Amino acid sequence: MTAAATAERIARDGYGRLLAFLLARGHGFAAAEDALADAFAAALSAWPASGVPDRPEAWLLTAARRRLVDGHRRAATAAAAAPDLLRDEAAETDAEALPDHRLALLLACAAPGVEPGARAALMLQCVLGLDAARIASAFLVSPAAMGQRLVRAKRRIAAAGARFALPGRAEVAARLPAVLEAIYAAYAAGAADPEDGGALAGEAAWLARLSAALAPEEPEALGLAALLLHLEARRPAGRDAAGRYVPLSAQDPGRWQLPAQAEAETLLRRAAALGRPGRFQWEAAVQSVHAARRVTGRTDWAAIRLLYDALLGLTGSPVVAVNRAVALAEAEGASAGLAALRAAAADPRLADYQPYWAALAALADRAGDLAAGAAARRRAAGLATDPAMRAFLLGG
């Protein structure tokens, strides 16, 4: 593996771990992030000539700590700070032996003082090391605005005196739901960005897997990871060779990624064994039924409708109501589904929800109301942000 490739892998797998460790040692966001940035820059300069070290994370940690020592010296506080930092460096240079504080970092990113709209972006930057410009494109804001949002969020965390020590079970249970919601929002933003090619969605799925690994006794963390893995497994089949949109019902199951589906099923079984069902587990179960078409050759729509019944009772979500109506149409006929869909439309939040109009177009056509179908299709196409989806709806 080349030096550049190794640095990229460490940035993906180790950035959050190293940042969380430095934060847990009492360093501020700005100092820790600057130190890590310099460490990665030094690695890309040194490793091609000297070779990749046996423990690259330990090398990066040492470089970052030296940068922090230099910063303290420039601030004329070296007499008090440098000995402690250097003692830490000598004692704990094996990164594999460091405690993993990334769960504490995730919880801090979703703290009550952080505005909900900034939480997902903050996780993507702090845990994965993504820059503000890349995150901004998925969330439909300018890089400058995203940068300001992230700076404000970090200041609020610092002002609240966040602790980055390993959290206890009670703290995890209380604050993990906000973490999972933010990761789900990041996945949705990435999946809806046609210019990103699904890269950000993949990063969010990685965050979900990390959360499941760090909180293995929390069934909803396992459920979210299973859900996003199932969605990621199907993403390559969502476009044909020419880049045209392919709906789930028309996808070739042979193009689904079997290893991701198998991992998702393992996580979902582990979640079920914990005996605390929740929203993400139900949603993952729906995707599990869809995945079974690879083996059975058919979709069990009656089972999917029952799962959406449970989800609707749990959440009252109008989005779930739309999905339930589609499942009802497949299980009991277009007229039943269309009636349920029109009943769901009483919720004003669906007025600009593109999948609602796409579903209405399809079900109205199947029920013989071609005029309503055409009108709904035009509305769905107008709301679509993905050119391939728009072309599909307009028959292009």
C-alpha positions as CSV (number, residue, x, y, z in Angstrom):
1,M,0.0,0.0,0.0
2,T,1.4,3.4,-1.0
3,A,2.0,6.2,1.6
4,A,-0.8,8.2,0.2
5,A,-3.2,5.3,0.3
6,T,-2.2,4.5,3.8
7,A,-2.7,8.1,4.9
8,E,-6.2,8.0,3.3
9,R,-7.1,4.8,5.1
10,I,-5.9,6.2,8.4
11,A,-7.9,9.3,7.8
12,R,-11.0,7.2,7.3
13,D,-10.4,4.7,10.1
14,G,-8.3,6.6,12.6
15,Y,-8.9,10.3,12.4
16,G,-11.9,10.2,14.7
17,R,-10.1,7.9,17.1
18,L,-7.0,10.2,17.3
19,L,-9.1,13.3,17.6
20,A,-11.3,11.9,20.3
21,F,-8.2,10.8,22.3
22,L,-6.7,14.2,22.1
23,L,-10.0,15.8,23.1
24,A,-10.2,13.4,26.0
25,R,-6.8,14.6,27.2
26,G,-8.2,18.1,27.5
27,H,-7.1,19.7,24.3
28,G,-9.6,22.0,22.5
29,F,-11.1,21.3,19.1
30,A,-9.1,23.9,17.2
31,A,-5.7,22.8,18.7
32,A,-6.4,19.1,18.3
33,E,-7.6,19.5,14.7
34,D,-4.7,21.7,13.7
35,A,-2.3,19.3,15.2
36,L,-3.8,16.3,13.4
37,A,-3.8,18.2,10.1
38,D,-0.1,19.0,10.5
39,A,0.5,15.3,11.4
40,F,-1.2,14.0,8.2
41,A,0.7,16.6,6.1
42,A,4.0,15.5,7.7
43,A,3.1,11.8,7.0
44,L,2.4,12.5,3.3
45,S,5.8,14.3,3.1
46,A,7.9,11.8,5.0
47,W,6.4,8.4,4.3
48,P,7.1,8.2,0.6
49,A,10.8,8.5,1.3
50,S,11.2,6.7,4.6
51,G,8.5,4.1,4.2
52,V,5.2,3.7,6.1
53,P,5.9,3.0,9.8
54,D,4.8,-0.3,11.4
55,R,2.3,1.6,13.6
56,P,1.1,4.6,11.4
57,E,-1.5,5.7,14.0
58,A,1.1,5.9,16.7
59,W,3.4,7.9,14.3
60,L,0.5,10.3,13.7
61,L,-0.3,10.6,17.3
62,T,3.4,11.4,18.2
63,A,3.5,14.0,15.4
64,A,0.3,15.6,16.6
65,R,1.5,15.8,20.2
66,R,4.7,17.4,19.1
67,R,2.7,20.0,17.3
68,L,0.7,20.6,20.5
69,V,3.9,20.9,22.5
70,D,5.2,23.5,20.0
71,G,1.9,25.4,20.3
72,H,2.2,25.5,24.1
73,R,5.8,26.7,23.8
74,R,4.7,29.5,21.4
75,A,2.1,30.4,24.0
76,A,4.8,30.6,26.7
77,T,3.3,27.8,28.7
78,A,5.8,25.1,27.9
79,A,7.2,25.0,31.4
80,A,3.9,23.7,32.7
81,A,2.5,21.9,29.7
82,A,5.3,20.3,27.7
83,P,6.6,17.8,30.4
84,D,3.1,16.3,30.7
85,L,2.6,16.1,27.0
86,L,6.0,14.5,26.4
87,R,5.4,12.1,29.3
88,D,2.1,11.0,27.7
89,E,3.8,10.6,24.3
90,A,6.5,8.3,25.8
91,A,4.0,6.2,27.7
92,E,1.3,5.9,25.0
93,T,2.7,5.8,21.5
94,D,1.0,2.5,20.6
95,A,-2.3,3.7,19.1
96,E,-3.7,0.2,19.3
97,A,-3.6,0.4,23.1
98,L,-5.3,3.7,23.3
99,P,-8.8,3.8,24.7
100,D,-11.4,4.5,22.0
101,H,-13.2,7.7,22.8
102,R,-15.1,8.0,19.6
103,L,-18.5,7.2,21.1
104,A,-18.0,10.1,23.5
105,L,-17.2,12.3,20.5
106,L,-20.3,11.2,18.7
107,L,-22.4,11.9,21.8
108,A,-20.8,15.3,22.2
109,C,-21.6,16.1,18.5
110,A,-25.3,15.5,19.3
111,A,-25.3,17.3,22.6
112,P,-28.5,19.3,23.4
113,G,-26.5,22.6,22.9
114,V,-25.7,21.7,19.3
115,E,-28.4,22.8,16.9
116,P,-29.9,19.7,15.3
117,G,-29.1,20.9,11.8
118,A,-25.4,20.9,12.6
119,R,-25.1,17.5,14.3
120,A,-24.7,15.3,11.3
121,A,-22.2,17.6,9.6
122,L,-20.2,17.8,12.9
123,M,-20.0,14.0,13.1
124,L,-18.8,13.8,9.5
125,Q,-16.1,16.3,10.1
126,C,-15.0,15.2,13.6
127,V,-15.2,11.5,13.3
128,L,-14.3,11.0,9.6
129,G,-12.2,14.2,9.0
130,L,-14.3,15.4,6.0
131,D,-13.9,19.1,5.1
132,A,-16.6,21.6,5.2
133,A,-16.8,22.0,1.4
134,R,-17.6,18.4,0.8
135,I,-20.2,18.3,3.6
136,A,-21.8,21.5,2.5
137,S,-22.6,20.2,-1.0
138,A,-24.8,17.4,0.4
139,F,-26.6,19.7,2.8
140,L,-27.3,22.3,0.1
141,V,-25.5,25.2,1.8
142,S,-22.4,27.1,0.9
143,P,-19.0,26.0,2.2
144,A,-18.6,29.3,4.1
145,A,-22.0,28.8,5.8
146,M,-21.2,25.2,6.7
147,G,-17.8,26.3,8.0
148,Q,-19.5,28.9,10.3
149,R,-22.1,26.3,11.4
150,L,-19.4,23.9,12.4
151,V,-17.4,26.5,14.2
152,R,-20.5,27.6,16.2
153,A,-21.2,24.0,17.1
154,K,-17.7,23.4,18.4
155,R,-17.8,26.5,20.5
156,R,-21.0,25.4,22.1
157,I,-19.6,22.1,22.9
158,A,-16.6,23.8,24.5
159,A,-18.7,26.3,26.4
160,A,-20.8,23.4,27.8
161,G,-17.7,21.8,29.2
162,A,-18.2,18.5,27.3
163,R,-16.3,15.5,28.7
164,F,-14.8,13.2,26.2
165,A,-14.2,10.3,28.6
166,L,-15.6,6.9,27.9
167,P,-19.4,7.3,28.6
168,G,-21.4,5.1,30.9
169,R,-24.4,3.0,29.9
170,A,-27.0,5.5,31.1
171,E,-25.4,8.4,29.2
172,V,-25.3,6.3,26.1
173,A,-28.9,5.3,26.3
174,A,-30.1,8.9,26.9
175,R,-28.1,10.5,24.1
176,L,-27.6,7.8,21.5
177,P,-31.0,8.5,19.8
178,A,-29.8,11.9,18.7
179,V,-26.6,10.4,17.3
180,L,-28.5,7.9,15.3
181,E,-31.0,10.5,14.0
182,A,-28.1,12.6,12.8
183,I,-26.3,9.7,11.1
184,Y,-29.6,8.9,9.3
185,A,-30.0,12.5,8.2
186,A,-26.4,12.4,6.9
187,Y,-27.2,9.3,4.9
188,A,-30.4,10.8,3.5
189,A,-28.6,13.9,2.4
190,G,-25.8,12.0,0.8
191,A,-28.2,9.6,-1.0
192,A,-30.2,12.5,-2.4
193,D,-27.1,14.3,-3.8
194,P,-26.8,13.2,-7.4
195,E,-23.4,14.9,-7.9
196,D,-21.8,13.1,-4.9
197,G,-22.2,9.6,-6.4
198,G,-23.2,8.2,-3.0
199,A,-19.9,8.8,-1.4
200,L,-21.3,10.8,1.5
201,A,-24.0,8.2,2.0
202,G,-21.3,5.6,2.2
203,E,-19.5,7.6,4.9
204,A,-22.7,7.9,6.9
205,A,-23.2,4.1,6.6
206,W,-19.7,3.7,8.0
207,L,-20.6,6.0,10.9
208,A,-23.6,3.7,11.6
209,R,-21.4,0.7,11.6
210,L,-19.0,2.4,14.0
211,S,-21.9,3.3,16.3
212,A,-23.0,-0.3,16.3
213,A,-19.5,-1.5,17.1
214,L,-19.1,1.1,19.9
215,A,-22.5,0.4,21.5
216,P,-23.1,-3.3,20.8
217,E,-25.8,-3.5,23.5
218,E,-28.0,-0.8,22.0
219,P,-30.4,-2.5,19.6
220,E,-31.3,0.7,17.7
221,A,-27.6,1.3,16.9
222,L,-27.5,-2.2,15.4
223,G,-30.8,-1.6,13.6
224,L,-29.6,1.6,12.0
225,A,-26.4,-0.1,10.8
226,A,-28.4,-2.9,9.4
227,L,-30.8,-0.5,7.6
228,L,-28.1,1.5,6.0
229,L,-26.1,-1.6,5.0
230,H,-29.2,-3.0,3.2
231,L,-29.7,0.4,1.4
232,E,-26.0,0.5,0.5
233,A,-26.1,-3.0,-0.8
234,R,-28.8,-2.1,-3.4
235,R,-27.4,1.3,-4.4
236,P,-25.3,0.0,-7.4
237,A,-28.4,-1.6,-8.9
238,G,-30.3,1.7,-8.8
239,R,-28.8,2.8,-12.1
240,D,-28.3,0.9,-15.3
241,A,-25.2,0.9,-17.5
242,A,-26.4,4.2,-19.1
243,G,-27.0,5.9,-15.7
244,R,-30.8,5.6,-15.9
245,Y,-32.8,5.3,-12.7
246,V,-34.0,1.7,-11.9
247,P,-36.8,1.4,-9.3
248,L,-36.4,-1.3,-6.7
249,S,-39.1,-3.5,-8.3
250,A,-37.1,-3.6,-11.5
251,Q,-33.6,-4.1,-10.0
252,D,-31.6,-7.2,-10.7
253,P,-30.9,-8.8,-7.3
254,G,-27.8,-10.3,-8.8
255,R,-26.3,-6.8,-8.7
256,W,-27.0,-6.4,-4.9
257,Q,-23.9,-6.6,-2.7
258,L,-24.2,-9.9,-0.9
259,P,-21.5,-9.3,1.8
260,A,-23.3,-6.0,2.9
261,Q,-26.6,-7.8,3.0
262,A,-25.2,-10.7,5.1
263,E,-23.6,-8.2,7.5
264,A,-26.9,-6.4,7.8
265,E,-28.8,-9.6,8.6
266,T,-26.3,-10.5,11.3
267,L,-26.7,-7.1,12.9
268,L,-30.5,-7.3,12.7
269,R,-30.5,-10.7,14.4
270,R,-28.3,-9.4,17.2
271,A,-30.6,-6.4,17.7
272,A,-33.7,-8.7,17.8
273,A,-32.0,-10.8,20.4
274,L,-31.8,-7.8,22.8
275,G,-35.6,-7.7,22.9
276,R,-36.1,-3.9,22.6
277,P,-37.6,-3.2,19.2
278,G,-37.5,0.3,17.7
279,R,-37.9,2.4,14.6
280,F,-34.6,1.6,12.9
281,Q,-35.0,-2.1,13.6
282,W,-38.5,-2.1,12.0
283,E,-37.1,-0.2,9.0
284,A,-34.2,-2.6,8.6
285,A,-36.7,-5.5,8.8
286,V,-38.6,-4.0,5.8
287,Q,-35.3,-3.9,3.8
288,S,-34.6,-7.5,4.9
289,V,-37.9,-8.6,3.4
290,H,-36.9,-6.8,0.1
291,A,-33.5,-8.5,0.2
292,A,-35.1,-11.9,0.5
293,R,-36.2,-11.5,-3.2
294,R,-32.7,-12.5,-4.1
295,V,-33.4,-16.0,-2.8
296,T,-37.2,-16.4,-3.2
297,G,-37.7,-14.5,-6.4
298,R,-40.7,-12.6,-4.9
299,T,-41.4,-9.8,-2.5
300,D,-43.6,-10.6,0.6
301,W,-45.7,-7.5,0.5
302,A,-48.1,-8.7,3.2
303,A,-45.1,-8.9,5.6
304,I,-43.9,-5.5,4.6
305,R,-47.3,-4.0,5.2
306,L,-47.4,-5.5,8.7
307,L,-44.0,-4.0,9.4
308,Y,-45.2,-0.6,8.2
309,D,-48.3,-1.0,10.4
310,A,-46.0,-1.4,13.4
311,L,-43.8,1.5,12.3
312,L,-46.8,3.8,11.7
313,G,-48.1,3.0,15.2
314,L,-44.7,3.7,16.7
315,T,-43.9,7.0,14.8
316,G,-47.0,8.4,13.3
317,S,-44.8,9.5,10.5
318,P,-46.4,10.7,7.2
319,V,-43.4,9.2,5.3
320,V,-44.2,5.8,6.8
321,A,-47.9,6.3,5.9
322,V,-46.8,6.8,2.2
323,N,-44.7,3.6,2.3
324,R,-47.5,1.7,4.0
325,A,-49.9,2.7,1.2
326,V,-47.5,1.5,-1.4
327,A,-47.2,-1.9,0.4
328,L,-51.0,-2.0,0.8
329,A,-51.4,-1.5,-3.0
330,E,-49.1,-4.4,-3.7
331,A,-50.8,-6.7,-1.1
332,E,-54.5,-5.8,-1.6
333,G,-54.7,-3.8,-4.8
334,A,-54.2,-0.4,-6.2
335,S,-57.5,1.0,-5.0
336,A,-56.8,0.1,-1.4
337,G,-53.4,1.7,-1.6
338,L,-54.6,4.8,-3.4
339,A,-57.3,5.4,-0.7
340,A,-54.6,5.0,2.1
341,L,-52.3,7.4,0.2
342,R,-55.0,10.1,-0.2
343,A,-55.8,9.8,3.4
344,A,-52.2,10.3,4.3
345,A,-52.2,13.5,2.2
346,A,-54.2,15.3,5.0
347,D,-50.8,15.8,6.6
348,P,-49.4,19.1,5.1
349,R,-45.8,17.9,5.5
350,L,-46.4,15.7,2.4
351,A,-47.2,18.7,0.1
352,D,-43.6,18.9,-1.1
353,Y,-42.5,15.3,-0.4
354,Q,-41.5,14.0,-3.8
355,P,-41.9,10.3,-3.1
356,Y,-45.6,10.9,-2.2
357,W,-46.3,12.4,-5.6
358,A,-44.4,9.6,-7.4
359,A,-46.4,7.0,-5.5
360,L,-49.6,8.8,-6.2
361,A,-48.8,8.9,-9.9
362,A,-48.1,5.2,-10.0
363,L,-51.1,4.1,-8.0
364,A,-53.5,6.5,-9.8
365,D,-52.4,5.0,-13.1
366,R,-52.9,1.5,-11.8
367,A,-56.4,2.4,-10.5
368,G,-57.3,3.8,-13.9
369,D,-57.3,7.5,-13.0
370,L,-54.9,8.6,-15.7
371,A,-55.5,12.3,-15.4
372,A,-54.6,12.3,-11.7
373,G,-51.6,10.1,-12.5
374,A,-50.3,12.5,-15.1
375,A,-50.7,15.5,-12.8
376,A,-49.0,13.8,-9.9
377,R,-46.2,12.7,-12.2
378,R,-45.5,16.2,-13.3
379,R,-45.5,17.3,-9.7
380,A,-43.1,14.5,-8.7
381,A,-40.8,15.4,-11.6
382,G,-40.8,19.0,-10.6
383,L,-39.7,18.2,-7.0
384,A,-37.0,15.7,-8.1
385,T,-33.4,16.8,-7.5
386,D,-31.9,13.8,-9.3
387,P,-31.9,14.2,-13.1
388,A,-32.1,10.5,-13.6
389,M,-35.2,10.3,-11.4
390,R,-36.8,13.2,-13.2
391,A,-36.2,11.5,-16.6
392,F,-37.7,8.3,-15.3
393,L,-40.8,10.0,-14.1
394,L,-41.2,11.9,-17.4
395,G,-40.7,8.7,-19.4
396,G,-37.3,9.8,-20.8
